[in-house]
Each structure stands twice: as structure tokens, then as C-alpha cells.
Amino acid sequence: MLLRHTPKEITERTALTINPAKTCQPIGAMYAALGIHGCLPHSHGSQGCCAYHRSALTRHYKEPVSASTSSFTEGASVFGGQANMLQAINNIFTVYNPEVIAIHTTCLSETIGDDLPQIKKKAVAEGKVPEGRYLISASTPSYAGSHVTGFSNMVKAMAGMAEPTGKKNGKVNIIPGWVEPADMEEIKRITAMIGVKTILFPDTSGVLNGPLSGEYKMFPEGGTTVAELQSSGDSKGTLALGEWCSADAARELDKQHKVPCSVLDMPFGLKATDRFIDALRTIAGVSIPEEIAHERGQLVDMISDMHQYLYGKKVALVGDPDQLIAMTEFLVSMDMKPIHIVTGTPGKKFEKRIKEITKDMGCEVNVKAQGDMFLFHQWIKNEPVDLIIGNTYCKYIARDEDIPYVRWGFPILDRQGHQYFPTVGYKGGIRLLEKILGVLLDRKDRDDTESKFELVL
Amino acid sequence: MATATKKKLVQWGPAEVKSALLEKYPPKVARKRAKQIMINEAQQSETPELTANVRTIPGIITMRGCTYAGCKSVIMGPTRDIVNLVHGPIGCSFYAWLTRRNQTDPGPDGENYMNYCFSTDMQEQDIIFGGEKKLAQAIQEAYDLFHPKSIAVFATCPVGLIGDDIHTVSKNMKEKFGDCNVYAFSCEGYKGVSQSAGHHIANNQVFRHLVGLNDEVKPGKYKINLLGEYNIGGDGFEIDRIFKKCGITCISTFSGNSTYDQFASSHTADLNAVMCHRSINYVADMMETKYGIPWVKVNFIGAKATAKSLRKIAGYFGEKELIDRVEKVIAEEMPEVEAALAEITPRTEGKTAMMFVGGSRAHHYKELFDELKMKTISAGYEFGHQDDYEGRQVLPNIQVDADSRNIEEIEVSADETRFKPRKSEKEMEALEKAGYKFKHYDGLAADMDKGTLIIDDLNQYEAEKLVELMKPDIFCAGVKEKYSIQKLGVPMKQLHSYDSGGPYAGFQGAVNFYKEIDRLVNSKVWSFMKAPWQKNPELSASYVWE
């Protein structure tokens, strides 16, 4: 047994987190910043933060992740990191010459109280920022929120680049949230099919799912351009996908530049995608083409074809709030029973949303924000499930408890495909369903007796 | 087999490469980096030529990590029956959770916390009001849940800044429990200049709180400790297999697949064999002073190096029984190694490698490339010190700077009851006279060819430039470097955690490595970089079906 010391009996813990279901803010800020074209994320802290975030993102995406650090030493931690930051800015523009440096803080620089806006001003005043180059920054203390909060904070800083001209650009801003590069690509495909012009930010497609061609580009083709971010203040509206990941940035654009916004769930599964498409239709004033209805119909068709294998199946899921809300709704819509749901990210609103979504399920649901995977595992021990959905760390639970398991979320360190095949939209729903059915039916084939073993399922 | 960068001639001389690496830097950066890039003279000197173990320049994308990583992840990470509790915001513990590929065999007692991740998950109010209470409570909860023999506490950056006294909290909890050893590591990420400071801090506390606690004499005739072996990809398992076959008893490994009791009993061994000189030489020195255990440098990476190291251990004990048995084992193991080499070297001979990894690994793995008849054209360490490059004879001449001075040096003296010279002075002299070297390490430079480039703390820009200019057939570093190098069409092998696979230590490990390098440098995939229409963009006169 890999997690042999996890007891079934649940005791209250007030101070000890075991097997976290979250990580810290700066990695989210780094991921978001990679979705700006020509951007170098910069970690204002000691070297280890940057090294750990780059390693974690690299292991998940199997792609180069460039980011720099202020390399704090003991001296910088005592006297403040301004000198390190200014030196870093100068070196970065000289050696790597990005269009944007997106700086995020760490628990170290936050604890000593470094003032990034002031340091940025000083850098500009000292001529360290060349013409046409930009510094943006987000405060991302590791001791508050989670990686999701850090992502949201950096996206908000991106919204801060908006420079309205007063002339509307006829576009819709879409803030996709922390989804895979493939998901961002899929959102662009869907909006192009509908004929809506969009500014999608951040956009890591073409950055973290690049080709192997014998060339290395530190700043690949993909990413939202500075011009697009500046223009986002002229858009006719913003669709923020996910309250936790995207809403703050959308509200910022609304507050600063009167760009109206709607906050939607992330478009995972049937109903959330329905709402997304319908919102696009309304905000852009277009009619939805038949191809989209066709894709939707295919997803509905697949659910009805295979409903017998889904109906009543109990599911445990762990991950990030926006993803879990949409996934829970998707599972419920297929008459499955998501009964244990944990996110490490804080937020009572999360528990409330999940309870609403599952209220007619007719069974007890365990849900926890700011929970951990130790508790998640204990819940599973107390009430076993037919399926686990979560990141790679779930494989230890899935193996110990012998439960079918679908990898979905962050990080995925041991399987491929998440960068290339989307799970948003109707097509993405079909892929999620394929994955769920795959593991459930593999299990059935494994466990059925020889006399019950069937060719046609 | 074709590779995409098939220009075999290295047209650039080392001096030209060096200046090309420096040309884009601001003058101050260029001056500093120039001292960390050395054209190897392949001669031993008393004063260090190369600057190492100095600060990384802010903004220059480095391979390095932090002190916490060196302490918690590297040294204490592979200990299976100690609850390693990180005091800090969640990230530090999360990132060190199972990512280093240390393998473990929980053994008959089954105690294994390696798959768990423990943290106090400090929140804003802990930063403002202090986190000591939360830490004490977390230690209590860990104790109540698991009743481990030992709980180790690790500081992260904010802990040092807000002044949480983790040592007192640990001491109090230890006294409260009575049957659980609790101690702490002040390994805040901002200390030192790299992971290396964390190794030192870990060595100090392991020595202070664990070593020497259990005097029970374990059975075995030839008893050693293996220091600086972390069982990545199962390296330690292969070395253990060989030791067993030779009749050598490994009392403890620091710290691959290790247990609390191994550390506690380590002072009962008669020889310390040091693998990773950088990360563990401190403990070797301290154990010699306190308990009288001599240490020698060994290397089990490379079949020849393994044989040499086994002979070194046998030579120390000096008994014919062991010497003969070691020779017999080598004779038994080598045919498979030689058969693999005979099959593979025709495909690897003459190819070139670059290695920028660790504080000893770049040196160790050169052995394996040598065996494959591949040439290491440039190498360096991520966090090595000058003695790792140029040998321990430069130690007295290393300038101690502010960053190193901040790392504690423990004053050690001989233990009143436990100090026991393992050999008489006469025996030691005789061994030394016969060419046996204690506390000796020549470093990487001595093994590198003249005119090769030795580069300390290589960064992303320089790595890319080096590959572009010198076109190696394989590049070795860590996961962060992996994909930018491979995008250039050059295979990259991770030598921290190996990506996948292993073991690469010992005899069977050497065979695994030969196969792995053969696979990498001769993979068909490197010939697929360009599509047919990209290779021949001109439109031909006619379509094929016309």
C-alpha cells in the first residue's frame, strides 16, 4: 500500500495539511504570464520558487518554461529586494529582450514588504525599460489563497494593460481561466465558427504545446499580444470563465473602462457549454451556426448511448474550484453521483455552489474547500466510489483502493494528451466522456467473470 | 543515424566559444561570468582558477534552486520513516512531493511516509502573528495520527523572516512525546547561493540530532556507510545488491532508502564511502573527528569506477577474504557490461556530450560517457564549490564570502566514549604509502581533457549558445533545461532525476545507461525535424501521378 498510514477514521486537524489539493500563488501567476506573447515571467523572491514553478510547469506541459528570478540572498531579504529587481530588469532586457516582464511576488518579498509598483516606477525613471517594452506586476503572496488566486491576480494585472482609445473594436474579451493550451485553442475554434471576434487572454496555446522542429524560440508564436491587451478596454464586453480564475480581471475592465462583463462557469460538460455559447450569441448578437448544434447533438447522443454505464455511478473528484463546479454539474447531468468533492483553494462559495448543484441527487455529498487529499482519501475509505477524477497525485489513492481513475486537472505528470486534446466545449465533453467510459468499461472487462464477459458493450 | 545537427566538426575553439558566451551580457555581468567559465588546463594547482559557489546574477535564468530544496528535497527527502514536516506556505512542500524519483523499499516494518506531503500551510494570520503555535499543533497532529519515530521540521523563507523559533518548538515537542525525536532545519530558501547551503544545513542537523543515538552493534564483518547516494531511479538498490554479493555490510546510506535507525547507528561503521562529495562531505568530516571513522571518495557511476570503488573499500579492510571476493564479483559482473559495450560503442564512439548537473554528478557521469567512448566537451556544476572542480587541495585557498559565512560550521571534537580509531596510525601510514588516499578528491577538472570548457552555474542563455556553437550529440542537465535543448534537435538526458529509467549506478546500472544513451543519440525522431516540403521547398516540374 502506497498510502498505508492513512486511517479510515477521520480526526479533526486544525494545523496540519497532508497531501495538499492546491499549491501556492506564484505558479499560477507564472502560468498566466506565459499566455502573453513575448513575455518573460519573473519571480521576485529566492531562486527556489522560480526553479520549483518552472519544474512543475515543465513536467506538466513537457515544454520549455522560461522565467527569471530576483535571486534573493540573505542580504536582500534584510534590506529589501529593490536592488535585485532593478538589476534583473536591466539584465533581462539586455540578454533576453522580452516585450513584457510580468513580475509576481513570493511569500519572501511579500513578508518583507517590497513595493513592486514603486520599483517599477524607479526602473522606468532610471531608463531600464526600453521603448515599447512593458513591466506588469501582481502581488501573489503564497500564504493566501492558492495557485488559482495567483493566476487570477496575474490575469487582473494583464487587464491593467488596457488602454481604451474611445473607439469600440467590435470584439468580445474572453478570459478562459486556468485551462490547458488545447482548451484555449478550442475556445478560439468555437468563437471563430460562430463568427465572434475575440480577445482571449491569457492564451497559452502556441506557447506550451509547441512543435519540435529543430528550432528553439524563447518566445514562441502564441500568446495574447500587448496590442490585444491594450485594446481589451475597447471591447464590447467580457466573458469571464470561472469565478475563481477570471472574474477579478473582468470586473477590473468593467470598473476601469466600463467594459461590461458576465461571469460564467468554465465550459466543461453540456450545460456549462450551453450557457457559454448562449452568452456568446447574446453578447455578440449573432446566431449560432448549425455546426455547433451538431457538435452538441453528438455529445447528447453519446450520453444517451452509454447512459447505462454512467447511471448512479459514484464519483470522487478533487481539483480547482472552477473546474470542479463545471465537472460536478456535468456528472450530475449524466445521472452520475459526485459524492466526495475537495478543493484546496479556500472559498465557502465553492461549497455552496456544489451543494446547489447536487441538491437533488438524493444522497449525502461531502464537499470541502481548503481541504486536502488526505481527507479526500479518508472519505473514499468510508464511502467507496466507482470513479476518481483528479490530478496525478490521485494515482496513489486509485491504486491503493483499486478504483478507476481519470486524470484531469493540474498537475498531470504521468500521462500525455492534455496539452493537445481539449476538454472544454461539446467536443471536449465527448473527450471527457470517452475517458470516463474508457476506465469504467476497462474495469468491467477486468472484473467480469468469463461467462459474463461480453463482446459488445 | 542522422541527427538534425549533424555538423560534427566543432569549428569553434574554446576561447572563441567563451567570448561568444559573454558577448551579449552587460559589462558587469560579463566580468562576473568570465570568472565562472574556465578553459581547462588539466593541471592541478593549489589556488582555485575558477570561481564557484557565488551568487547567481538576478534576472539571469539560472538552473539553481534554493537552500530549502537542498535540505528538504535532496538530503532528507529520501528518508522513509521520518515525517518531514514543512513549516511554511503550501508551495514549498507541494513541489518537493515525490518529484525527485527517490525509490523506497518500506521493508518488513512497512513504515513509509515518502508518498505523503506534510505542511503547516501558513496563512496570512500566521505570518502576522507568528506560526509557532500552528507548528506545535501540526507536530502534535502528525504524532497523534502516525506515531512516527521522528518528525523533522523544515523552515521556508517567511519562517526566518518572522522569527518563528522552530528549534525550541521542536525541542519542546520532543520532550513532551518522549518517544519521538523532533528537530528542525533552518533551511530558509534565501540562505546561501544555491541548494548547496541546504546540504550543509541538513548535514549539520542530522549529525547533531541523529548520528550516534544507537550504539547497538550490527552484525557484519566489513561495515561501511555510503554517503551521498539518494537512490534515484533505484541506484541505491543496485549498489546494495553489489555490496551484499561482496560481503560488505552497509550500515547506513545517507540518504537513499534510509531509515531513522540507519542514521542513528551510522557511527558503528568502520569506513565512510562518499559518493556525492558536494552534498555530504561535511558529515564525513564530522564523523571522522567525533568517532574516528576515516572517509574515502568512491563513485559507483560507471562499471570501471564501480570496480575501482569496490577495490578501494576492500583495500581499506585489507583482508584477503574480502579482496578475493570483490575480485570474484567484478569478474562475474563485467562480462555482461563488456558485451553491452561491444554491442553499443560502435554506435556511440566519437560522439560528444555536455553535462551541467549537480555538485558531483557531472564528474561521475563522465565515467559512463568515457566507457561509451564519447567525449565530454563541456561540463560544470549547478551548485558545486571550487574543491569539486579543482580538488580538495584548493580548500585552504578558497575565499570565504558573506554567503558562505552565514552557514553554520559545527565545532566537533572526539566523543569521549565512542571515538575509536579504526586503524592504527601505522596502518594508516602503510595504506597511504601504498597509494591509498583518504579524504581525497581531485575534482572534475583533473578528469576533463585539456581545452574543454568548464562552466559553473551555466544559465539558459549560455546553454542555448553552447549547443548552437558546439553541437553536442547529447546534453545533460535538469528538467527545466530539458525541452529548450530538445527543441534544438539535441537529445537531453536529465541527470538529476533521470526523467525515467534507472538505475544507472553499479554494473547493471551501467548497462542500463549505455542502452539509454544509445537510444537517445540514435533515435530516429531527431531526423524528423523537417517535413519533406520543408527540406525541398522548390516545386518540382510535375506531380507524381502525371
Interface residues (C-beta under 8 A of the other chain):
Chain A: L2 L3 R4 H5 P7 T11 R13 T14 A15 L16 T17 I18 N19 P20 K22 T23 C24 Q25 P26 I27 H42 G45 S46 Q47 G48 C49 A51 Y52 H53 R54 S55 A56 T58 R59 K62 E63 P64 V65 S66 A67 S68 T69 S70 S71 F72 T73 E74 G75 A76 S77 N84 M85 Q87 A88 I89 N90 N91 I92 T94 V95 Y96 T106 C107 L108 T111 I112 P141 S142 Y143 A144 S146 H147 G210 L212 S213 G214 E215 Y216 K217 M218 G344 F374 Y393 Y396 L413
Chain B: A4 T5 K24 Y25 P26 V29 R55 T56 I57 P58 G59 I60 I61 T62 M63 R64 G65 C66 T67 Y68 A69 L85 G88 P89 I90 G91 C92 S93 F94 Y95 A96 W97 L98 T99 P106 G110 E111 N112 Y113 N115 Y116 C117 F118 S119 T120 D121 M122 Q123 E124 D126 I127 K134 L135 Q137 A138 Q140 E141 A142 D144 L145 F146 T156 C157 P158 G160 L161 I162 G189 Y190 K191 G192 V193 S194 A402 D403 N406 Q460 Y461 E464 G478 V479 K480 K482 Y483 S484 I485 Q486 K487 L488 G489 V525 M529 K530
